[in-house]
C-alpha cells in the first residue's frame, strides 16, 4: 500500500471515498493478483415475453426431454445463439461486454 486505505464504517462511506479518490494514490497495483469469483451470480432482469402457444409448447417438450425448466432452456438457447451471432460478426469481447457464459 502507498498512503494506506482508511477504515470505513459503511459501504456508502467507502463508495463515497472511492468516487473521489484515485486508487493509484492509495494502492500498489503492482502487487495485485487475479482471483476467480466463481460464486458470484450475474445480475438478472425480469422481462415479459409473448410467445405463440405452439412455440412455448415446443420449448416445454424439449425442456422436459432435457430435464430442465423451460425458462432455463430459453436462456440456454438465447446465450448459444448470441454467441454464434457475435462470433459470426467477429465482435471482440471488449466491444460487446456481454457477460454471457
N, C-alpha and C positions, 0 to 999 in steps of 0.2 A: 504494500500500500504506500501511497505517497503521503498525502496530508492526513489520511485517516477518515473513514466514513463514520459519521456520528450515529448514535443510537436513536431509534425512532420509537415513539410511544404508539403510533397508529400507522396504518397503511396510507391514510390520507396525508399524514405528515411526511412520510417518505416520498410519496408521489409528488408532493409539492416541492420537496428538496431536489429530486432528480429532474423536475421540469425546468429548474433554474440553474442546475449545476452541470458543468462539463465533466463527464465521468473520467476523462483522461487526466484531470487535475487531482482526482481522488484515488483512482485505482491504477495499478500497474498491469496493463492488459498483456504485457509480455509473459506474465505468469498465469494467464488464463488457460484452462483446459476444456476441451469439448466434453459434454456429458449427454447421455441419452435420457430423455424424459418420456419413456415409453408408456407410463401410466396416465399421461395427460390425455384427456378426451378433447377432440376438436369442438369448437363452438358449433351449435346447431341452430337452425331457424325453422320454425314450423311454417309450412305453406299449405294452401289448398290447391288441389289438382283435380280438375274434372276429366274423367276418362270415360270413353264409351264402355258400357257394361261388358261387351264381348272382350275388350282388351283386358279389363280387370279380371274377368273370369279366366282368361288365358294365363294371366300373371299368377293368379291363385293356384291354378292347376300345376304350373311349373314349380312354384314355390313349395307346394305340397310334395311334389316328387323329390325336391331337393331338401326337404325338411327344414325350410327356413320361413320366417314370416314374409308375407308378400311385400310389405313395406321395405324390408331389408333387401329383397330381391330387386326391387325398383332401384334402390341406391347402388347395388352392385352393377346392374345394367347401365345406369347413368354414368357411374365412375369409369367403367370399361370403355364406354363409347366416347366420353370426353377425352380420355387418354388417347384413344385412337385418333380422334379428330385433331387434337393438339399435336400429336406426333406427325400426322399427315401434313399439317400446315407448318411443321418444323418450328414451333414456338420453343423458346428456351424456358427452362424452369424459372429463371429470374424474371422473365417477362410476364409469365402467367400467374405466379404466386398462388396456385390453386389449392395446395394443401391436400390434394386428393391422393389417397393411398388405399 
